[in-house]
């Protein structure tokens, strides 16, 4: 193959789990991440079985369709192992895999996925999520019933709608990307995506050129930011593309009528095609010559100037919206604790709130009357104001508890005194009454 890859990987148990149920596979040109689930050691068995079966099956046919079939073979292997061992019943695993393949005479990066592990592409500094989670919360977001911000804290965000090993067959989503020099692919379990924002992930991927260093840094920061699940990362770089990028640039320079489609189905970062297991390529150079070359040369400086002014105005508008959307903080509920977010509750346009600080104050330590405000997102002007608000909530609840304890204790003393004095005052009466009967 003309393309050359460089890669790195890292995995960590996290701070909460008793074992690491994630598995990664680095077997150039095939890379994968699986996140197992199931009681006892079943999750570990499921993820290990999946990656081993994937590797063996893909070796038979290194094509896009071959990778899809390999993922289905992995599903079957997990399901059969559970069927033959009662202790493993109900186990399953997510799976994401990428492979450099040659299909229809052209090199491509094939991607398959099942579950909520993810694949991202960093191209020319822009990060794009290539996969879409197979989860209940993602379905609600896609249907417009839930916002992206609410999805981050939804109590059922861990519920999957698809995984390997649950049924004897599974639908495997796939897509294809034309690889270019400088592309960086990231495969990860949800232990990374739930702890770090896309913006933070992109920042680390841009800063660290070595894929092994980038993988280690991503895992370390996800652990430091909470580490509530196992964290597994594989980073794959395209360091040589057989001069495809240079040829494309030269073609564009020689002929402005040549265009490179950048439609992805998910965003503009990569030329790709989604499918259920095969299909042709999208993203080849395509000729789209204008009807008259002279008409192109008729573009005047006035038009160029107008476009420049319009671009400045649009840029200013976007900057203003971004300042407003990101210029405040709010306190919200994340699971069982209070979290401080930067941004507006629910987000604004494409600016979504990000986690600024996870506090140590549990929801149980807050007065019930404050919960509605917190669930909606209590806005504050600055991070310091948000921190003070959280501390005030904690102090308010403590003061309420202290007052309740004092009020409850006072009647108890009166009741005890009354009970003690009653027998002493009434004791003589029965005696006198008895002696007077004769």
C-alpha positions in Angstrom: 0.0 0.0 0.0 1.3 3.5 -0.8 0.0 5.1 2.4 2.1 4.9 5.5 0.6 4.8 9.0 2.0 5.6 12.5 0.0 4.8 15.6 -0.1 4.8 19.4 -2.4 3.5 22.1 -3.2 3.6 25.8 -5.7 2.1 28.2 -6.5 2.7 31.9 -8.9 1.1 34.4 -10.0 4.5 35.7 -10.9 5.4 39.3 -14.2 3.5 39.8 -14.2 0.2 38.0 -12.8 -3.0 39.6 -11.4 -4.3 36.3 -10.7 -3.1 32.8 -13.3 -4.5 30.4 -11.9 -2.6 27.5 -9.7 -4.2 24.8 -7.7 -2.6 22.0 -6.2 -4.0 18.9 -3.2 -2.6 17.1 -2.4 -4.9 14.2 -1.5 -2.7 11.2 -3.5 -2.1 8.9 -6.3 -3.0 11.4 -7.0 -1.1 14.6 -9.9 -1.5 17.0 -11.4 -0.7 20.4 -14.0 -2.8 22.3 -15.8 -1.9 25.5 -17.2 -5.0 27.2 -20.2 -5.3 29.5 -21.6 -8.0 31.7 -21.4 -9.3 35.2 -18.2 -10.6 36.9 -15.5 -11.1 34.1 -18.1 -11.4 31.3 -17.3 -7.9 29.9 -13.6 -8.7 29.7 -14.4 -12.0 27.9 -16.8 -10.3 25.4 -14.4 -7.5 24.4 -11.4 -9.9 24.1 -13.4 -12.4 22.1 -14.6 -9.7 19.7 -11.2 -8.3 18.9 -9.7 -11.7 18.4 -12.5 -12.8 16.1 -12.3 -9.5 14.2 -8.6 -9.9 13.6 -8.9 -13.5 12.4 -11.8 -12.8 10.0 -10.4 -9.6 8.5 -7.2 -11.4 7.6 -9.2 -13.4 5.1 -10.4 -10.4 3.1 -8.8 -7.0 3.6 -11.6 -4.9 1.9 -14.4 -2.6 3.1 -16.9 -5.5 2.8 -14.3 -7.8 4.5 -14.1 -5.5 7.5 -17.9 -5.4 7.8 -18.1 -9.2 7.6 -15.3 -9.4 10.2 -17.4 -7.3 12.6 -20.3 -9.6 12.1 -18.1 -12.6 12.7 -17.0 -11.0 16.0 -20.6 -10.6 17.0 -21.3 -14.3 16.3 -18.3 -15.3 18.3 -19.4 -13.4 21.4 -22.9 -14.7 21.1 -21.9 -18.3 20.7 -19.5 -18.1 23.7 -22.3 -16.8 25.8 -24.7 -19.4 24.6 -22.3 -22.2 25.7 -21.5 -20.8 29.1 -24.3 -19.9 31.5 -22.0 -17.6 33.5 -21.5 -15.5 30.4 -25.1 -15.1 29.4 -26.1 -11.5 28.6 -22.5 -10.3 28.0 -21.8 -8.0 25.1 -19.4 -5.4 23.8 -19.2 -2.3 21.7 -16.8 -2.2 18.8 -15.1 0.4 16.6 -12.5 -0.5 14.0 -10.6 1.2 11.2 -8.5 -0.4 8.6 -6.5 0.7 5.6 -7.8 -1.2 2.6 -7.6 -1.3 -1.2 -11.0 -1.5 -2.8 -11.9 -0.9 -6.4 -8.2 -0.1 -7.0 -8.2 2.8 -4.5 -6.9 3.1 -1.0 -9.4 3.9 1.7 -9.8 4.0 5.4 -12.7 1.7 6.2 -14.6 2.3 9.5 -17.1 0.0 11.2 -18.9 0.6 14.5 -21.5 -0.9 16.8 -22.4 0.7 20.2 -21.2 4.0 21.7 -17.4 3.7 21.3 -16.4 6.3 18.8 -14.1 7.2 15.8 -13.0 10.8 15.2 -11.0 12.3 12.4 -8.7 15.3 12.8 -8.1 16.8 9.4 -6.4 20.2 8.8 -6.9 21.0 12.5 -10.6 20.3 12.6 -12.0 17.5 14.6 -15.0 15.5 13.3 -16.9 12.7 14.9 -17.3 10.0 12.2 -19.5 7.6 14.1 -22.9 8.1 15.7 -23.7 6.4 19.1 -26.1 3.5 19.1 -27.7 4.6 22.3 -31.1 5.6 23.6 -30.1 9.1 24.3 -28.6 9.6 20.8 -31.9 8.4 19.3 -33.7 11.0 21.4 -31.3 13.7 20.2 -31.7 12.6 16.6 -35.5 12.7 17.0 -35.4 16.2 18.4 -36.7 15.1 21.8 -33.5 15.9 23.7 -30.8 18.6 23.3 -27.1 17.8 23.1 -26.6 19.6 26.5 -29.3 17.5 28.2 -27.9 14.3 26.7 -24.7 14.9 28.7 -26.5 14.4 32.0 -29.4 12.2 31.0 -29.9 9.3 33.5 -30.2 6.8 30.7 -27.2 8.0 28.7 -25.5 4.6 29.3 -28.3 2.5 27.7 -27.2 1.1 24.4 -29.6 0.2 21.5 -27.0 -2.0 19.7 -24.0 -4.1 20.8 -22.1 -7.2 19.8 -23.1 -10.5 21.3 -26.7 -9.7 22.3 -28.2 -11.4 19.2 -26.8 -14.0 16.7 -26.7 -11.3 14.1 -26.2 -7.5 14.3 -26.4 -4.5 11.9 -22.9 -3.0 11.5 -22.6 0.6 10.4 -19.7 1.4 8.1 -18.2 4.3 6.2 -15.2 5.0 4.0 -12.7 7.8 4.1 -10.1 8.7 1.5 -6.8 9.0 3.5 -4.6 12.1 3.1 -1.3 12.9 4.6 -1.8 14.6 8.0 -5.1 12.9 8.8 -5.3 11.6 12.4 -7.9 9.0 13.4 -8.9 8.6 17.0 -10.7 5.4 18.3 -11.9 5.5 21.9 -14.3 3.9 24.4 -16.9 6.1 26.1 -14.6 6.5 29.1 -12.8 9.2 27.1 -15.8 10.9 25.4 -17.7 11.2 28.7 -14.9 12.9 30.5 -13.4 15.2 27.9 -15.2 17.6 25.5 -14.5 17.4 21.8 -12.8 20.8 22.0 -10.4 19.5 24.6 -9.7 16.3 22.7 -9.0 18.3 19.5 -6.6 20.5 21.5 -4.5 17.6 22.7 -4.5 15.9 19.2 -3.3 19.2 17.6 -0.6 19.8 20.3 1.1 16.4 20.4 2.6 15.3 17.1 3.6 11.8 18.3 0.5 9.5 18.3 1.7 7.5 21.4 2.2 10.7 23.4 -1.3 11.9 22.3 -2.9 8.6 23.3 -1.2 8.7 26.8 -2.2 12.3 27.3 -5.8 11.8 26.4 -6.1 8.8 28.8 -4.3 10.6 31.6 -6.5 13.7 31.3 -9.7 11.7 31.2 -8.7 9.9 34.3 -7.8 13.1 36.1 -11.2 14.6 35.0 -13.2 11.9 36.7 -12.1 8.5 35.5 -15.6 7.0 36.1 -15.1 4.3 33.5 -12.3 2.3 31.8 -10.5 4.6 29.3 -9.1 3.2 26.0 -7.6 5.2 23.1 -5.9 4.3 19.8 -4.5 7.2 17.6 -3.6 6.4 14.0 -1.8 8.9 11.7 -1.5 9.0 8.0 2.1 10.1 7.5 2.3 9.4 3.8 -0.6 9.1 1.3 1.3 8.2 -1.9 1.3 11.9 -3.0 -2.5 12.0 -3.3 -2.8 15.3 -1.4 0.0 16.8 -3.5 -1.7 15.7 -6.7 -5.0 17.1 -5.6 -3.4 20.4 -4.7 -1.6 20.6 -8.0 -4.7 19.7 -9.9 -6.7 22.5 -8.2 -3.9 25.0 -8.9 -3.8 24.1 -12.6 -7.5 23.9 -13.1 -10.0 25.8 -10.8 -12.8 23.8 -12.3 -11.7 20.8 -10.4 -13.4 20.3 -7.0 -13.0 17.9 -4.2 -16.3 17.0 -2.6 -16.2 17.2 1.2 -19.6 15.7 2.1 -19.4 13.2 4.9 -22.9 12.7 6.1 -21.7 13.9 9.5 -19.7 17.0 8.6 -17.2 18.6 6.2 -14.0 17.2 7.7 -13.6 14.2 5.5 -14.6 12.9 2.1 -16.5 9.7 2.9 -19.4 7.5 2.3 -21.6 5.8 4.9 -23.2 2.4 4.2 -24.3 -0.7 5.7 -21.4 -2.7 4.5 -20.1 -1.7 1.1 -20.4 0.8 -1.7 -18.3 2.8 -4.0 -16.1 5.8 -3.2 -17.0 9.4 -2.8 -14.4 12.1 -2.7 -12.5 11.5 -6.0 -11.5 14.5 -8.0 -14.4 15.5 -10.2 -14.4 17.9 -13.1 -17.0 20.6 -12.9 -15.9 23.1 -15.6 -18.0 26.3 -16.0 -19.8 26.9 -19.3 -17.6 29.8 -20.2 -14.0 30.4 -19.1 -14.2 34.1 -20.0 -17.1 34.5 -17.5 -14.8 33.4 -14.7 -12.2 36.0 -15.6 -14.9 38.6 -15.5 -14.9 38.6 -11.7 -14.0 42.2 -10.7 -12.3 43.7 -7.7 -15.6 45.2 -6.7 -17.1 41.7 -6.3 -14.0 40.5 -4.4 -14.2 43.5 -2.1 -17.9 42.9 -1.4 -17.2 39.3 -0.6 -14.4 40.4 1.8 -16.6 42.9 3.6 -19.4 40.3 3.9 -16.9 37.7 5.3 -15.8 40.3 7.9 -19.3 41.0 8.9 -20.2 37.4 9.2 -17.0 36.7 11.2 -17.9 39.5 13.6 -21.4 38.2 14.0 -20.1 34.7 14.8 -17.6 36.1 17.3 -20.4 38.1 19.0 -22.6 35.0 19.3 -19.7 33.0 20.6 -18.9 35.6 23.2 -22.5 35.6 24.4 -22.9 31.8 24.3 -19.7 31.2 26.2 -19.6 34.3 28.3 -21.4 32.9 31.4 -21.6 29.9 33.6 -24.3 27.8 35.2 -24.7 25.2 37.9 -26.4 22.0 36.9 -26.9 18.4 38.0 -24.7 15.7 36.6 -25.6 12.3 37.9 -25.5 12.5 41.7 -23.4 15.7 42.0 -23.4 19.4 41.1 -21.3 20.5 38.1 -20.4 24.0 36.9 -20.7 24.4 33.2 -19.4 27.2 30.9 -22.0 28.5 28.4 -25.7 28.8 28.3 -28.1 26.1 29.6 -29.2 24.0 26.6 -26.5 25.7 24.4 -26.9 28.4 21.8 -26.8 27.5 18.1 -23.7 25.4 17.6 -22.1 26.5 20.9 -22.7 23.8 23.5 -21.9 24.1 27.2 -18.8 22.4 28.5 -17.8 21.2 31.9 -15.8 23.8 33.8 -15.7 22.1 37.2 -17.1 19.0 38.9 -17.9 20.0 42.5 -17.7 17.7 45.6 -21.3 18.7 46.6 -23.8 15.8 46.1 -27.4 16.5 45.0 -28.5 15.0 48.3 -26.9 17.9 50.2 -29.1 20.5 48.5 -32.5 21.6 49.7 -35.3 20.0 47.5 -36.7 23.5 46.8 -33.5 24.3 44.8 -33.5 21.3 42.6 -35.8 22.7 39.9 -33.4 25.6 39.3 -30.4 23.3 39.2 -32.0 20.9 36.7 -32.8 23.9 34.5 -29.3 25.3 35.0 -28.8 28.2 37.5 -26.9 30.9 35.5 -24.1 33.0 37.1 -22.0 35.7 35.6 -18.6 34.2 36.4 -16.9 31.0 37.5 -16.3 32.6 40.9 -20.0 33.4 41.3 -21.0 29.9 40.3 -18.6 28.5 42.9 -20.0 30.8 45.6 -23.5 29.8 44.6 -22.6 26.1 45.2 -21.0 26.9 48.6 -24.1 28.9 49.5 -26.4 25.9 48.6 -24.3 23.7 50.8 -24.3 26.1 53.7 -28.1 26.7 53.3 -28.7 23.0 53.6 -26.5 22.6 56.6 -28.2 25.5 58.4 -31.6 24.0 57.6 -30.5 20.7 59.0 -29.2 22.3 62.2 -32.4 24.2 62.7 -34.5 21.1 62.2 -32.4 19.2 64.8 -32.8 22.0 67.4 -36.5 22.2 66.9 -37.0 18.5 67.2 -34.9 18.2 70.4 -36.7 20.9 72.5 -40.1 19.1 72.8 -38.3 15.9 73.7 -37.0 17.4 77.0 -40.5 18.7 78.0 -42.0 15.4 77.4 -39.4 13.6 79.5 -39.9 16.0 82.5 -43.7 15.6 82.3 -43.5 11.8 82.2 -41.2 11.8 85.3 -43.3 14.1 87.5 -46.7 12.5 86.8 -46.2 9.3 88.8 -44.8 11.2 91.9 -47.9 13.5 92.1 -50.5 10.7 91.6 -48.9 7.9 93.6 -50.4 8.9 97.0 -54.0 9.1 95.7 -54.6 5.3 95.2 -53.1 4.6 98.6 -55.4 7.0 100.5 -58.4 5.8 98.6 -57.7 2.2 99.4 -57.3 2.8 103.1 -60.6 4.6 103.4 -62.7 1.8 102.1 -63.2 0.0 105.4 
